[in-house]
């Protein structure tokens, strides 16, 4: 992929009065500020990613974050996560959580985890290269430049626009790569994505699907509060449902899970995808499911303490406020993500004992850049029997290894045609405020029914071929 390495720390456009030039130079300064070696010094192909410093994607911790994932009770862990410190510049951190679904969902999530950051950095470096090429002329013919105050936009707004374009282009390129991938079938498999880039006091976010990011911040009374940064992009959100219906897709819930609206093909009750945007899932891309991310930008303050990214396996059983309380009260920062997952596991057992627990993945990024590193012995002494390492691909049936209780095969991210025959539809009326809901509320993928973020393979989409 290649990247542009710039060692210049001064902009030749610093005296430029034109708003666009100032914006361009500010963008370049953001990318080049305190730059050491970019990832292109370490990475030329995906095969070299494992050697990139300050990039973690398995249970562990970094200088400013901790991450943890636990396999659910439905098979292989389909969640993936990443923290990449020193991403494109020394003071830039990339974080992401990806929740796969479908027969190849785990492969899709891992592919997105590895490729999406590279695509984002490719766009950033490409833009910097263009600006570097034009910087020699950036101060010429100043006398011909006329700035219209009524049309001029602040440099900060233009930087935000450029970051938005970076997310849009990288997400588009990621989905295009999945569609043409020779060895990865994404026809009825896909992944969510919630990704953030922290650069100084700026937090840029791009996301699709129902994984979520929240912010732990202090209020005027010095108490911790939860601020939801992203919206769970469910099919019953008015704007999402409207788009899907315009594209001839259908949105309705099944009778056994009326709180889980799904996306269906126009000609068949399949596949029943429980989200409106995702990577992959090309069987529904012509019918309203898209991979265009929502983008958001937030200026951080001293009151903002940490960001938590997690898959819906966490949000199905824990509220935003509960997660913030767990992280802020963790005995050590490096255990925060693990304790959130452990708490979610307990809640799954308590609230939904007859349903299979979903995979859980959590990233905790502490905004002051500090992390405590307790000894391995202290961490091990905190472990619980409910926690299972994500390095194992063996499905967990019970704490003692026995399948001791019957589980309801319910509420899959994608429903099979066989399952659908047993249940009636509950149409989603978008004019009914109770069904449509509000985009500003704290969206939960679940209200009383457990989620299993997996796919029962549809006969028509199965890899198996009928025997002659």
PyMOL commands that set and color helices and strands:
alter all, ss='L'
color gray80, all
select helices_A, chain A and resi 19-32+39-41+46-51+105-137+142-144+155-180+238-246+255-257+285-287+312-315+320-328+333-351+376-381+417-420+433-436
alter helices_A, ss='H'
color red, helices_A
select strands_A, chain A and resi 55-56+60-61+65-70+79-85+92-101+190-191+193-199+202-208+212-218+224-228+250-254+262-264+271-273+279-280+294-299+304-310+360-366+412-414+425-427+452-455
alter strands_A, ss='S'
color yellow, strands_A
deselect
rebuild
show_as cartoon
